[in-house]
Amino acid sequence: MVKPTLVDADMKAGEALLSKLDEIKFDVRAAFWFYMPDSEEWRLIFASPAVDKKGPKEAYEKVQSQLPELKEELEQDYELSLQNISVVSPNDDLVKLLKAAIKTGPGVSPIRFTGNVINNVFIEDAYIYRVV
């Protein structure tokens, strides 16, 4: 099967949502789109200490609260939903793996990371905004 393409609208939506989370002071240590070859889908992943401190439900609620406002700013036919988003701990294995290879600093530093191996783990494709 052909791998789905991460399009410009996806990349802009991810960056816009990250900016909204920054505005409300939601601590995001890593943010990136990651291609999941097993399910053949792209996931927008946010790593936040809030997952460890307050639980995933509250972290997802923070992200969800920003989606209606985000929809107004994006292209009318584009919608980002929690169905495409994962909120994980900064101690998540994938986050730690990426952090071993990339550190961007606290802002937004888009990096396309395709066909790379980190610690013997193949990363087919990722679009990284932040890894601190």
GIPE-V891757 format. One line per field, one symbol per residue. phi: phi as a letter, one per 40 degrees, with the letter a starting at -180 (. if undefined). burial: + if it has 16 or more other ideal C-beta (glycine too) atoms within 10 Angstrom, else -. A space follows every 50 residues. Layout:
phi: ???
burial: ???
This chain:
phi: .ccccccdcccccccccdccccdcgccbcaaacbcccccfacbcbbbbcd cccbgcdccccccdccccccdcccdccbbbbccbbbbbcccddccccccc bbbbgccbbdbcbbgbbbfgbcbcaabbcaab
burial: -----+---++-++++++-+++---+-++++++++------+-+++++-+ +-------++-++--++--+---------+----++++++-+-+++-++- -+-+--------+----+----+-+++++++-
